[in-house]
Amino acid sequence: MSFEDADTVEHIENAHLETVKVLYALLRVRKTGSAEWDWRLQQLASAMARHTDEEERTLVNKVRESLSRRCREELGAGYARTKADLLTARCGSVAHVHRMVRTAVPV
């Protein structure tokens, strides 16, 4: 499937990177439950809500409407495998999130 709206894809990729940066800032807070931790957690929740809403309203709906059921099922299975692999590889560790932020190519 080709996406005719490259600006939408770029915008969503940038929003994803911003969310990762906010997650990294939260993971670096030393004391869980501190005022800073609460503030960073609220930032993360807001960033994720905005990103998810935008992605659902744009890309996900377009994909759902244009792909066959079989293709969607294959994508879902691939997503589940990738998610399991990432969790096994500790994708939520501070080091991994830091690598994502550090190696991201600004668009």
Buried (B, 14 or more C-beta within 10 A) or exposed (E): EEEEEEEBBEBBEBBBBEBBBBBBBBBEBEEEEEEBBEEBBEBBEEBBEEBEEBBEEBBEEBBEEEBEEEEEEEEEEEEEEEEEEEEEEEEEEEEBBBEBEEEBEEE
